């Protein structure tokens, strides 16, 4: 699973490789940075917490 910004950037720049699950970010100068990755992971955690509370 990848964040939307990363998908968009991948289409524009095939050189960029962004692997969220492995936590690997290549090309640190890109818009798709560690901050974006962190926000995405925090969002995933919120979703998982909401699911566990719902159950």
C-alpha distance matrix in Angstrom:
0.0 3.8 7.0 9.5 12.0 10.2 9.7 13.3 14.5 13.3 15.4 18.2 18.2 17.3 18.5 15.6 13.0 10.3 8.6 7.2 7.6 10.9 11.8 13.3 14.2 16.6 19.0 19.6 21.7 18.9 18.0 14.4 15.9 15.7 16.6 13.6 11.4 13.7 13.7 10.0 10.5 13.8 12.5 10.3 13.6 15.6 13.9 14.4 18.0 18.7 17.9 20.1 22.8 22.8 23.4
3.8 0.0 3.8 6.5 8.4 6.5 6.7 10.1 11.1 10.4 12.8 15.2 15.2 14.9 15.9 12.8 10.7 7.8 7.4 6.1 8.4 11.2 11.1 12.0 11.9 14.1 16.0 16.5 18.3 15.4 14.3 10.8 12.6 13.0 13.8 10.5 8.9 11.9 11.7 8.3 9.9 13.1 12.0 10.9 14.3 16.1 15.0 16.2 19.3 20.1 19.9 22.2 24.5 24.7 25.8
7.0 3.8 0.0 3.8 5.6 5.4 6.5 8.9 10.1 10.8 12.9 14.7 15.2 15.8 16.8 13.5 12.2 9.2 9.8 8.0 10.9 13.6 12.5 13.4 12.6 14.8 16.0 15.8 17.1 14.0 12.1 9.0 11.0 11.7 11.6 7.9 7.6 10.4 9.3 6.3 9.2 11.6 10.1 10.3 13.8 14.9 14.2 16.1 18.9 19.3 19.7 22.3 24.1 24.4 26.0
9.5 6.5 3.8 0.0 3.8 5.4 5.1 6.2 8.6 9.9 11.0 12.7 14.1 15.2 16.9 13.9 13.5 11.3 12.6 11.6 14.5 17.0 16.0 16.5 15.0 16.6 17.1 17.2 17.7 14.2 11.9 9.7 12.6 14.2 13.6 9.8 10.6 13.4 11.6 9.3 12.6 14.5 12.4 13.1 16.7 17.2 16.2 18.7 21.3 21.2 21.7 24.6 26.2 26.0 27.9
12.0 8.4 5.6 3.8 0.0 3.8 5.5 5.2 6.1 8.6 10.1 10.7 11.8 13.7 14.8 11.7 12.2 10.2 12.5 11.9 15.4 17.3 15.7 15.5 13.3 14.5 14.3 14.2 14.2 10.6 8.2 6.5 9.8 12.2 11.7 8.1 9.8 12.8 11.4 10.0 13.5 15.3 14.0 15.2 18.5 19.1 18.8 21.2 23.5 23.7 24.6 27.2 28.7 28.9 30.9
10.2 6.5 5.4 5.4 3.8 0.0 3.8 5.4 5.0 6.0 8.7 9.8 9.9 10.9 11.9 8.6 8.5 6.7 9.2 9.4 12.9 14.4 13.2 12.6 10.6 11.5 11.9 12.5 13.2 9.8 8.6 5.9 9.1 11.3 12.0 8.7 9.1 12.7 12.4 10.5 13.3 15.9 15.1 15.5 18.7 20.0 19.6 21.4 24.1 24.7 25.1 27.6 29.5 29.8 31.4
9.7 6.7 6.5 5.1 5.5 3.8 0.0 3.8 5.5 5.1 6.5 8.9 9.9 10.3 12.4 9.9 9.7 8.7 10.8 11.3 14.3 16.1 15.7 15.1 13.5 14.2 14.7 15.9 16.5 12.9 11.8 9.6 12.9 15.0 15.7 12.1 12.3 15.8 15.2 12.7 15.4 18.1 16.6 16.6 20.2 21.3 20.2 22.1 25.1 25.3 25.3 28.0 30.1 29.9 31.3
13.3 10.1 8.9 6.2 5.2 5.4 3.8 0.0 3.8 5.5 5.4 6.6 8.7 10.4 12.7 10.6 11.7 11.2 13.9 14.5 17.7 19.3 18.5 17.6 15.4 15.5 15.1 16.2 15.9 12.1 10.7 9.7 13.4 16.2 16.4 13.0 14.2 17.5 16.4 14.6 17.8 20.0 18.5 19.1 22.6 23.3 22.5 24.7 27.4 27.4 27.8 30.6 32.4 32.1 33.9
14.5 11.1 10.1 8.6 6.1 5.0 5.5 3.8 0.0 3.8 5.3 5.0 5.8 8.0 9.6 7.4 9.3 9.4 12.8 13.9 17.4 18.3 17.1 15.6 13.0 12.5 11.6 13.0 12.5 8.8 8.3 7.5 11.2 14.4 15.2 12.3 13.5 17.0 16.6 15.2 18.2 20.6 19.7 20.3 23.6 24.7 24.3 26.3 28.9 29.3 29.8 32.4 34.2 34.3 36.0
13.3 10.4 10.8 9.9 8.6 6.0 5.1 5.5 3.8 0.0 3.8 5.4 5.0 5.3 7.6 6.0 7.1 8.2 11.2 13.2 16.2 16.9 16.5 14.8 12.7 11.9 11.9 14.1 14.3 10.9 11.3 9.7 13.0 15.7 17.2 14.3 14.5 18.3 18.3 16.3 18.8 21.7 20.8 20.8 24.2 25.6 24.9 26.4 29.4 29.9 30.0 32.5 34.7 34.7 36.0
15.4 12.8 12.9 11.0 10.1 8.7 6.5 5.4 5.3 3.8 0.0 3.8 5.7 6.4 9.7 9.2 10.7 11.9 14.7 16.5 19.4 20.4 20.2 18.5 16.5 15.5 15.1 17.4 17.0 13.5 13.6 12.7 16.2 19.1 20.2 17.1 17.7 21.4 20.9 18.9 21.6 24.3 23.0 23.1 26.6 27.8 26.7 28.5 31.6 31.7 31.6 34.4 36.5 36.1 37.5
18.2 15.2 14.7 12.7 10.7 9.8 8.9 6.6 5.0 5.4 3.8 0.0 3.8 6.6 9.1 8.9 11.6 13.1 16.4 18.2 21.4 22.1 21.3 19.4 16.7 15.3 14.0 16.1 14.9 11.7 12.0 12.1 15.6 18.9 19.9 17.2 18.4 21.9 21.6 20.1 23.0 25.5 24.4 25.0 28.4 29.4 28.7 30.7 33.5 33.7 34.0 36.8 38.7 38.5 40.1
18.2 15.2 15.2 14.1 11.8 9.9 9.9 8.7 5.8 5.0 5.7 3.8 0.0 3.8 5.4 5.8 9.0 11.2 14.7 17.0 20.1 20.2 19.5 17.0 14.3 12.3 11.0 13.6 12.8 10.0 11.5 11.3 14.3 17.6 19.1 16.9 17.6 21.3 21.6 20.2 22.7 25.5 24.9 25.2 28.4 29.9 29.4 31.1 33.9 34.5 34.8 37.2 39.3 39.5 40.8
17.3 14.9 15.8 15.2 13.7 10.9 10.3 10.4 8.0 5.3 6.4 6.6 3.8 0.0 3.8 5.4 7.5 10.5 13.4 16.4 19.0 18.8 18.7 16.1 14.1 12.0 11.6 14.8 14.9 12.4 14.2 13.2 15.9 18.6 20.7 18.4 18.4 22.1 22.8 21.0 23.0 26.2 25.7 25.4 28.6 30.4 29.7 31.0 34.0 34.8 34.7 37.0 39.4 39.5 40.6
18.5 15.9 16.8 16.9 14.8 11.9 12.4 12.7 9.6 7.6 9.7 9.1 5.4 3.8 0.0 3.8 6.4 9.8 12.9 16.0 18.6 17.7 17.4 14.3 12.0 9.2 8.7 12.2 12.5 10.8 13.5 12.6 14.5 17.1 19.6 18.0 17.8 21.4 22.6 21.2 22.9 26.1 26.1 26.0 28.8 30.9 30.6 31.6 34.5 35.6 35.7 37.7 40.1 40.6 41.6
15.6 12.8 13.5 13.9 11.7 8.6 9.9 10.6 7.4 6.0 9.2 8.9 5.8 5.4 3.8 0.0 3.8 6.4 9.9 12.6 15.6 15.0 14.2 11.4 8.9 6.7 6.6 9.7 10.4 8.2 10.5 9.0 11.0 13.5 16.0 14.2 14.0 17.6 18.8 17.4 19.2 22.3 22.4 22.4 25.2 27.2 27.1 28.2 31.0 32.1 32.3 34.3 36.7 37.2 38.4
13.0 10.7 12.2 13.5 12.2 8.5 9.7 11.7 9.3 7.1 10.7 11.6 9.0 7.5 6.4 3.8 0.0 3.8 6.5 9.7 12.3 11.5 11.4 8.6 7.2 6.1 8.0 10.7 12.6 10.6 12.4 9.8 11.2 12.8 15.7 13.8 12.6 16.2 17.8 16.0 17.2 20.6 20.8 20.2 22.9 25.3 25.0 25.7 28.6 30.0 29.9 31.7 34.3 34.9 35.8
10.3 7.8 9.2 11.3 10.2 6.7 8.7 11.2 9.4 8.2 11.9 13.1 11.2 10.5 9.8 6.4 3.8 0.0 3.8 6.2 9.3 9.1 8.4 6.6 5.4 6.5 8.8 10.2 12.6 10.4 11.3 7.9 9.0 10.0 12.7 10.7 9.0 12.6 14.2 12.3 13.4 16.8 17.1 16.6 19.2 21.5 21.4 22.1 24.9 26.4 26.5 28.2 30.7 31.5 32.4
8.6 7.4 9.8 12.6 12.5 9.2 10.8 13.9 12.8 11.2 14.7 16.4 14.7 13.4 12.9 9.9 6.5 3.8 0.0 3.8 5.8 5.7 6.1 5.3 6.5 8.6 11.7 12.8 15.6 13.8 14.4 10.8 11.2 11.0 13.7 11.9 9.1 12.3 14.2 11.9 12.0 15.7 16.2 14.9 17.2 20.1 19.8 19.9 22.9 24.6 24.4 25.8 28.5 29.4 30.0
7.2 6.1 8.0 11.6 11.9 9.4 11.3 14.5 13.9 13.2 16.5 18.2 17.0 16.4 16.0 12.6 9.7 6.2 3.8 0.0 3.8 5.6 5.0 6.5 7.8 10.9 13.7 13.8 16.6 14.7 14.5 10.8 10.7 9.7 11.7 9.9 6.6 9.2 11.0 8.5 8.2 12.0 12.6 11.3 13.5 16.3 16.2 16.4 19.2 21.0 21.0 22.4 25.0 26.0 26.7
7.6 8.4 10.9 14.5 15.4 12.9 14.3 17.7 17.4 16.2 19.4 21.4 20.1 19.0 18.6 15.6 12.3 9.3 5.8 3.8 0.0 3.8 5.4 7.8 10.4 13.5 16.7 16.9 20.0 18.4 18.3 14.5 14.2 12.6 14.7 13.2 9.6 11.3 13.3 10.6 9.1 12.8 13.6 11.3 13.0 16.3 16.0 15.3 18.2 20.4 19.8 20.8 23.8 24.9 25.1
10.9 11.2 13.6 17.0 17.3 14.4 16.1 19.3 18.3 16.9 20.4 22.1 20.2 18.8 17.7 15.0 11.5 9.1 5.7 5.6 3.8 0.0 3.8 5.4 8.8 11.6 15.2 15.6 19.0 18.0 18.6 15.1 14.2 12.4 15.3 14.5 10.9 12.6 15.3 13.3 11.7 15.3 16.7 14.7 15.9 19.4 19.5 18.6 21.2 23.7 23.3 23.9 26.9 28.2 28.3
11.8 11.1 12.5 16.0 15.7 13.2 15.7 18.5 17.1 16.5 20.2 21.3 19.5 18.7 17.4 14.2 11.4 8.4 6.1 5.0 5.4 3.8 0.0 3.8 6.6 10.0 13.2 12.8 16.3 15.5 16.0 12.6 11.0 8.8 11.7 11.5 7.9 9.4 12.6 11.3 9.8 13.1 15.1 13.8 14.9 18.2 18.9 18.4 20.7 23.2 23.4 24.0 26.6 28.2 28.7
13.3 12.0 13.4 16.5 15.5 12.6 15.1 17.6 15.6 14.8 18.5 19.4 17.0 16.1 14.3 11.4 8.6 6.6 5.3 6.5 7.8 5.4 3.8 0.0 3.8 6.6 10.1 10.4 14.0 13.4 14.7 11.6 10.2 9.0 12.5 12.3 9.4 11.7 14.7 13.5 12.9 16.2 17.9 17.0 18.4 21.5 22.1 21.9 24.3 26.6 26.8 27.6 30.2 31.7 32.3
14.2 11.9 12.6 15.0 13.3 10.6 13.5 15.4 13.0 12.7 16.5 16.7 14.3 14.1 12.0 8.9 7.2 5.4 6.5 7.8 10.4 8.8 6.6 3.8 0.0 3.8 6.7 6.8 10.2 9.7 11.2 8.4 7.1 7.0 10.6 10.4 8.5 11.3 13.9 13.2 13.6 16.6 18.1 17.9 19.6 22.2 23.0 23.4 25.7 27.7 28.2 29.4 31.7 33.1 34.0
16.6 14.1 14.8 16.6 14.5 11.5 14.2 15.5 12.5 11.9 15.5 15.3 12.3 12.0 9.2 6.7 6.1 6.5 8.6 10.9 13.5 11.6 10.0 6.6 3.8 0.0 3.8 5.8 8.8 8.7 11.3 9.3 8.7 9.8 13.2 12.9 11.8 14.7 17.1 16.5 17.2 20.2 21.4 21.3 23.2 25.8 26.4 26.9 29.3 31.2 31.6 33.0 35.3 36.6 37.5
19.0 16.0 16.0 17.1 14.3 11.9 14.7 15.1 11.6 11.9 15.1 14.0 11.0 11.6 8.7 6.6 8.0 8.8 11.7 13.7 16.7 15.2 13.2 10.1 6.7 3.8 0.0 3.8 5.5 5.9 9.3 8.6 8.3 10.4 13.3 13.2 13.2 16.0 18.0 17.8 19.1 21.7 22.9 23.3 25.3 27.5 28.2 29.2 31.4 33.1 33.8 35.3 37.4 38.7 39.9
19.6 16.5 15.8 17.2 14.2 12.5 15.9 16.2 13.0 14.1 17.4 16.1 13.6 14.8 12.2 9.7 10.7 10.2 12.8 13.8 16.9 15.6 12.8 10.4 6.8 5.8 3.8 0.0 3.8 5.4 8.1 7.8 5.9 7.8 10.5 11.3 11.6 13.8 15.8 16.5 17.7 19.8 21.3 22.2 23.8 25.8 27.1 28.1 29.9 31.7 32.8 34.2 36.0 37.5 38.9
21.7 18.3 17.1 17.7 14.2 13.2 16.5 15.9 12.5 14.3 17.0 14.9 12.8 14.9 12.5 10.4 12.6 12.6 15.6 16.6 20.0 19.0 16.3 14.0 10.2 8.8 5.5 3.8 0.0 3.8 6.7 8.2 7.4 10.2 11.9 12.4 13.8 16.0 17.3 18.2 20.0 21.8 23.0 24.3 26.1 27.7 28.9 30.4 32.1 33.6 34.9 36.5 38.1 39.4 41.1
18.9 15.4 14.0 14.2 10.6 9.8 12.9 12.1 8.8 10.9 13.5 11.7 10.0 12.4 10.8 8.2 10.6 10.4 13.8 14.7 18.4 18.0 15.5 13.4 9.7 8.7 5.9 5.4 3.8 0.0 3.8 5.2 6.2 9.8 11.1 10.5 12.1 14.8 15.6 16.0 18.3 20.2 20.8 22.1 24.4 25.8 26.6 28.3 30.3 31.4 32.6 34.5 36.2 37.2 38.9
18.0 14.3 12.1 11.9 8.2 8.6 11.8 10.7 8.3 11.3 13.6 12.0 11.5 14.2 13.5 10.5 12.4 11.3 14.4 14.5 18.3 18.6 16.0 14.7 11.2 11.3 9.3 8.1 6.7 3.8 0.0 3.8 5.6 9.3 9.3 8.1 10.7 13.2 13.2 13.8 16.5 18.1 18.3 20.0 22.4 23.3 24.2 26.3 28.0 28.9 30.3 32.4 33.8 34.7 36.7
14.4 10.8 9.0 9.7 6.5 5.9 9.6 9.7 7.5 9.7 12.7 12.1 11.3 13.2 12.6 9.0 9.8 7.9 10.8 10.8 14.5 15.1 12.6 11.6 8.4 9.3 8.6 7.8 8.2 5.2 3.8 0.0 3.8 7.1 7.9 5.9 7.5 10.6 11.0 10.9 13.4 15.5 15.7 17.0 19.4 20.8 21.4 23.2 25.3 26.3 27.4 29.4 31.1 32.0 33.7
15.9 12.6 11.0 12.6 9.8 9.1 12.9 13.4 11.2 13.0 16.2 15.6 14.3 15.9 14.5 11.0 11.2 9.0 11.2 10.7 14.2 14.2 11.0 10.2 7.1 8.7 8.3 5.9 7.4 6.2 5.6 3.8 0.0 3.8 5.3 5.3 6.5 8.8 10.1 10.9 12.6 14.5 15.6 16.9 18.7 20.3 21.6 23.0 24.7 26.2 27.5 29.1 30.7 32.1 33.8
15.7 13.0 11.7 14.2 12.2 11.3 15.0 16.2 14.4 15.7 19.1 18.9 17.6 18.6 17.1 13.5 12.8 10.0 11.0 9.7 12.6 12.4 8.8 9.0 7.0 9.8 10.4 7.8 10.2 9.8 9.3 7.1 3.8 0.0 3.8 5.4 4.9 6.1 8.6 9.7 10.4 12.1 14.1 15.2 16.4 18.3 20.0 21.0 22.4 24.3 25.7 26.9 28.5 30.2 31.7
16.6 13.8 11.6 13.6 11.7 12.0 15.7 16.4 15.2 17.2 20.2 19.9 19.1 20.7 19.6 16.0 15.7 12.7 13.7 11.7 14.7 15.3 11.7 12.5 10.6 13.2 13.3 10.5 11.9 11.1 9.3 7.9 5.3 3.8 0.0 3.8 5.4 5.1 6.2 8.6 9.9 10.5 12.3 14.3 15.3 16.6 18.5 20.1 21.1 22.6 24.5 25.9 27.0 28.7 30.6
13.6 10.5 7.9 9.8 8.1 8.7 12.1 13.0 12.3 14.3 17.1 17.2 16.9 18.4 18.0 14.2 13.8 10.7 11.9 9.9 13.2 14.5 11.5 12.3 10.4 12.9 13.2 11.3 12.4 10.5 8.1 5.9 5.3 5.4 3.8 0.0 3.8 5.5 5.2 6.2 8.7 9.9 10.6 12.4 14.4 15.4 16.7 18.6 20.1 21.3 22.8 24.6 25.9 27.2 29.1
11.4 8.9 7.6 10.6 9.8 9.1 12.3 14.2 13.5 14.5 17.7 18.4 17.6 18.4 17.8 14.0 12.6 9.0 9.1 6.6 9.6 10.9 7.9 9.4 8.5 11.8 13.2 11.6 13.8 12.1 10.7 7.5 6.5 4.9 5.4 3.8 0.0 3.8 5.5 5.1 6.2 8.6 9.9 10.6 12.4 14.4 15.5 16.6 18.5 20.1 21.3 22.7 24.5 25.9 27.4
13.7 11.9 10.4 13.4 12.8 12.7 15.8 17.5 17.0 18.3 21.4 21.9 21.3 22.1 21.4 17.6 16.2 12.6 12.3 9.2 11.3 12.6 9.4 11.7 11.3 14.7 16.0 13.8 16.0 14.8 13.2 10.6 8.8 6.1 5.1 5.5 3.8 0.0 3.8 5.4 5.1 6.1 8.5 9.8 10.5 12.3 14.3 15.3 16.5 18.4 20.0 21.1 22.5 24.4 26.0
13.7 11.7 9.3 11.6 11.4 12.4 15.2 16.4 16.6 18.3 20.9 21.6 21.6 22.8 22.6 18.8 17.8 14.2 14.2 11.0 13.3 15.3 12.6 14.7 13.9 17.1 18.0 15.8 17.3 15.6 13.2 11.0 10.1 8.6 6.2 5.2 5.5 3.8 0.0 3.8 5.5 5.1 6.2 8.7 9.9 10.6 12.5 14.4 15.4 16.6 18.5 20.1 21.2 22.6 24.7
10.0 8.3 6.3 9.3 10.0 10.5 12.7 14.6 15.2 16.3 18.9 20.1 20.2 21.0 21.2 17.4 16.0 12.3 11.9 8.5 10.6 13.3 11.3 13.5 13.2 16.5 17.8 16.5 18.2 16.0 13.8 10.9 10.9 9.7 8.6 6.2 5.1 5.4 3.8 0.0 3.8 5.5 5.1 6.3 8.8 10.0 10.7 12.5 14.4 15.5 16.7 18.6 20.2 21.2 23.0
10.5 9.9 9.2 12.6 13.5 13.3 15.4 17.8 18.2 18.8 21.6 23.0 22.7 23.0 22.9 19.2 17.2 13.4 12.0 8.2 9.1 11.7 9.8 12.9 13.6 17.2 19.1 17.7 20.0 18.3 16.5 13.4 12.6 10.4 9.9 8.7 6.2 5.1 5.5 3.8 0.0 3.8 5.3 5.0 6.2 8.7 9.9 10.5 12.3 14.2 15.3 16.6 18.4 19.9 21.3
13.8 13.1 11.6 14.5 15.3 15.9 18.1 20.0 20.6 21.7 24.3 25.5 25.5 26.2 26.1 22.3 20.6 16.8 15.7 12.0 12.8 15.3 13.1 16.2 16.6 20.2 21.7 19.8 21.8 20.2 18.1 15.5 14.5 12.1 10.5 9.9 8.6 6.1 5.1 5.5 3.8 0.0 3.8 5.4 5.0 6.3 8.7 9.9 10.5 12.4 14.3 15.4 16.5 18.4 20.2
12.5 12.0 10.1 12.4 14.0 15.1 16.6 18.5 19.7 20.8 23.0 24.4 24.9 25.7 26.1 22.4 20.8 17.1 16.2 12.6 13.6 16.7 15.1 17.9 18.1 21.4 22.9 21.3 23.0 20.8 18.3 15.7 15.6 14.1 12.3 10.6 9.9 8.5 6.2 5.1 5.3 3.8 0.0 3.8 5.4 5.1 6.3 8.8 10.0 10.7 12.5 14.5 15.5 16.6 18.8
10.3 10.9 10.3 13.1 15.2 15.5 16.6 19.1 20.3 20.8 23.1 25.0 25.2 25.4 26.0 22.4 20.2 16.6 14.9 11.3 11.3 14.7 13.8 17.0 17.9 21.3 23.3 22.2 24.3 22.1 20.0 17.0 16.9 15.2 14.3 12.4 10.6 9.8 8.7 6.3 5.0 5.4 3.8 0.0 3.8 5.4 5.1 6.2 8.7 9.9 10.6 12.4 14.3 15.4 16.8
13.6 14.3 13.8 16.7 18.5 18.7 20.2 22.6 23.6 24.2 26.6 28.4 28.4 28.6 28.8 25.2 22.9 19.2 17.2 13.5 13.0 15.9 14.9 18.4 19.6 23.2 25.3 23.8 26.1 24.4 22.4 19.4 18.7 16.4 15.3 14.4 12.4 10.5 9.9 8.8 6.2 5.0 5.4 3.8 0.0 3.8 5.4 5.1 6.1 8.6 9.8 10.6 12.3 14.2 15.5
15.6 16.1 14.9 17.2 19.1 20.0 21.3 23.3 24.7 25.6 27.8 29.4 29.9 30.4 30.9 27.2 25.3 21.5 20.1 16.3 16.3 19.4 18.2 21.5 22.2 25.8 27.5 25.8 27.7 25.8 23.3 20.8 20.3 18.3 16.6 15.4 14.4 12.3 10.6 10.0 8.7 6.3 5.1 5.4 3.8 0.0 3.8 5.5 5.1 6.1 8.6 10.0 10.6 12.3 14.4
13.9 15.0 14.2 16.2 18.8 19.6 20.2 22.5 24.3 24.9 26.7 28.7 29.4 29.7 30.6 27.1 25.0 21.4 19.8 16.2 16.0 19.5 18.9 22.1 23.0 26.4 28.2 27.1 28.9 26.6 24.2 21.4 21.6 20.0 18.5 16.7 15.5 14.3 12.5 10.7 9.9 8.7 6.3 5.1 5.4 3.8 0.0 3.8 5.5 5.1 6.2 8.7 10.0 10.5 12.6
14.4 16.2 16.1 18.7 21.2 21.4 22.1 24.7 26.3 26.4 28.5 30.7 31.1 31.0 31.6 28.2 25.7 22.1 19.9 16.4 15.3 18.6 18.4 21.9 23.4 26.9 29.2 28.1 30.4 28.3 26.3 23.2 23.0 21.0 20.1 18.6 16.6 15.3 14.4 12.5 10.5 9.9 8.8 6.2 5.1 5.5 3.8 0.0 3.8 5.4 5.0 6.2 8.6 9.8 10.8
18.0 19.3 18.9 21.3 23.5 24.1 25.1 27.4 28.9 29.4 31.6 33.5 33.9 34.0 34.5 31.0 28.6 24.9 22.9 19.2 18.2 21.2 20.7 24.3 25.7 29.3 31.4 29.9 32.1 30.3 28.0 25.3 24.7 22.4 21.1 20.1 18.5 16.5 15.4 14.4 12.3 10.5 10.0 8.7 6.1 5.1 5.5 3.8 0.0 3.8 5.4 5.2 6.2 8.5 10.0
18.7 20.1 19.3 21.2 23.7 24.7 25.3 27.4 29.3 29.9 31.7 33.7 34.5 34.8 35.6 32.1 30.0 26.4 24.6 21.0 20.4 23.7 23.2 26.6 27.7 31.2 33.1 31.7 33.6 31.4 28.9 26.3 26.2 24.3 22.6 21.3 20.1 18.4 16.6 15.5 14.2 12.4 10.7 9.9 8.6 6.1 5.1 5.4 3.8 0.0 3.8 5.5 5.2 6.1 8.8
17.9 19.9 19.7 21.7 24.6 25.1 25.3 27.8 29.8 30.0 31.6 34.0 34.8 34.7 35.7 32.3 29.9 26.5 24.4 21.0 19.8 23.3 23.4 26.8 28.2 31.6 33.8 32.8 34.9 32.6 30.3 27.4 27.5 25.7 24.5 22.8 21.3 20.0 18.5 16.7 15.3 14.3 12.5 10.6 9.8 8.6 6.2 5.0 5.4 3.8 0.0 3.8 5.5 5.1 6.4
20.1 22.2 22.3 24.6 27.2 27.6 28.0 30.6 32.4 32.5 34.4 36.8 37.2 37.0 37.7 34.3 31.7 28.2 25.8 22.4 20.8 23.9 24.0 27.6 29.4 33.0 35.3 34.2 36.5 34.5 32.4 29.4 29.1 26.9 25.9 24.6 22.7 21.1 20.1 18.6 16.6 15.4 14.5 12.4 10.6 10.0 8.7 6.2 5.2 5.5 3.8 0.0 3.8 5.4 5.2
22.8 24.5 24.1 26.2 28.7 29.5 30.1 32.4 34.2 34.7 36.5 38.7 39.3 39.4 40.1 36.7 34.3 30.7 28.5 25.0 23.8 26.9 26.6 30.2 31.7 35.3 37.4 36.0 38.1 36.2 33.8 31.1 30.7 28.5 27.0 25.9 24.5 22.5 21.2 20.2 18.4 16.5 15.5 14.3 12.3 10.6 10.0 8.6 6.2 5.2 5.5 3.8 0.0 3.8 5.4
22.8 24.7 24.4 26.0 28.9 29.8 29.9 32.1 34.3 34.7 36.1 38.5 39.5 39.5 40.6 37.2 34.9 31.5 29.4 26.0 24.9 28.2 28.2 31.7 33.1 36.6 38.7 37.5 39.4 37.2 34.7 32.0 32.1 30.2 28.7 27.2 25.9 24.4 22.6 21.2 19.9 18.4 16.6 15.4 14.2 12.3 10.5 9.8 8.5 6.1 5.1 5.4 3.8 0.0 3.8
23.4 25.8 26.0 27.9 30.9 31.4 31.3 33.9 36.0 36.0 37.5 40.1 40.8 40.6 41.6 38.4 35.8 32.4 30.0 26.7 25.1 28.3 28.7 32.3 34.0 37.5 39.9 38.9 41.1 38.9 36.7 33.7 33.8 31.7 30.6 29.1 27.4 26.0 24.7 23.0 21.3 20.2 18.8 16.8 15.5 14.4 12.6 10.8 10.0 8.8 6.4 5.2 5.4 3.8 0.0
